[in-house]
Amino acid sequence: MFVDEVDIHVAAGHGGAGALAFRREKFIPRGGPSGGDGGHGGSIHLVANANLNTLLNYRFQKIFSAGRGAGGEGSNRSGKKGADIELQVPTGTVVYEKTQDGDYVQVADLTEDGQRVLLAQGGLGGHGNASFATSTNRAPRRTQPGLPGEEKDLRFHLKLLADVGLVGFPNAGKSTMIARISSARPKIADYPFTTLVPNLGVVGLSGDRSFVVADVPGLIEGAHAGHGLGHRFLSHLERTKVLVHLVDVSSSSGRDPVSDYDIIIRELELFPGRDASGERLAQKPILAAANKIDALDDPDRLARLQEHLDRLGVPLFKVSAATGEAIPALLEAMWQKVAASHARAEASAPALPPKATSLPAAFPVADAPVVREEVTARTESADRAEPVRSAGRFEPQEFSDAGTGPGRTMATKRAGNTTPKKPSSKIVAARAARKATAKKRPGNTTPE
């Protein structure tokens, strides 16, 4: 069963309450507060799944509730987090949220497989009394309850993802056409309104080219007012790039082909739906296909339709879905329109900022050439040499001690250099004073 619109209620989990507890253990007086925090409530997420094609799973189950967070416990133990819920929907599902005024506002549009959207956020867990301990309040008895999770009334509306849409009067040959050009096998019969739900089919062409075709139930005059099956199924054509209008040119329908074309175009204009770019169905590129030419008994019917479409600038293809006559030319025209639409979408997409190809000057690239400055000669009397600068980095500093030769790098001084260093005058005087004090101590028998 095909279901493309459902209303559900989602409720995220409430957060757990914080615990009021104190540490009571032998030989540990005044153990202090030990109440842990409550666990967070579970959240509800929506995930797009390309393997689904209907919202049937939500027709009977309407309420979804995530897990509640557990309360905190003593010994600073936090409560367990509530379990999250993932709701699987077909790609192309649009999510609406009901406001307090009773209106529905769009909140998400899942157009890619695996796309994930947060529907309801779980409530935060409350703090235990251990979180309120301070230097002046070492035994707090204050705790927090968990916050409630979000609750929302939502509406899921499925809009099929297709590149080409087939429109026309009932029994115009749309189901026969999609069965001819793809592997779809919809119900086909010789009475009106055989197709009650939309059908999708993938068309494969040479050169690894492919596109998706959607067949929707037929329209009649007054469909915008609810006549026939109405035009609710036209929402599945909002994402299409091109529309193919099938017109029955045989005399079996008893209708005029020119009148059929004008009526369908008028119904498309009265449909209020728009795609993501704001384009309405009547503004999309249209290809006309005069179907059932194998059963054409009055050539004047085809001639009048050709003359009418020439004035409107709409290309007409004379095809037969039953025999496959002129179908390849129609498919190539479909592909050209789809490819042109993709090219326009890529050209209008905002350009991404250029990626950084170099690092800042403070961090030069290792492969970049580094120009080093010449190190000036140093005299033996210099205490310390200036650091040598290169392009964005420092060379090791050099040191020079009087009487010990030319300057040496810090790395050289660290590498086990055992050259004795002449003690300063202060160190020599301190050593002499310690020796003199030792001689004056009683019982000192050290010979002079």
Secondary structure, DSSP 4 states (H G I P E B T S, - for coil): ----EEEEEEEPPPPPPPP--B--BTTBSS--B-PPPPPPPP-EEEEEETT----GGGTT--EEEPPPPPPPBTTTBPPPPPPPEEEEEETTEEEEEE-TTS-EEEEEEE-STT-EEEEEPPPPPPP-GGGG--SS-SS-----PPPPPPEEEEEEEE----SEEEEESTTSSHHHHHHHHSS------SSS----S-EEEEEEETTTEEEEEEE-----TTGGGT-TTTTGGGGGGTT-SEEEEEEE-STTS-S-HHHHHHHHHHHHHH---B-TTS-BGGGS-EEEEEE-GGG---HHHHHHHHHHHHHHT--EEE-BTTTTBTHHHHHHHHHHHHHHHHHHHHHHSPPPPPPP-S--TTS--TTS--PPPPPPP--TT-SBPPPPEETTEEPPPEE--TTS-S-EEHHHHHTT-----PPPHHHHHHHHHHHHHHHHSTT-----
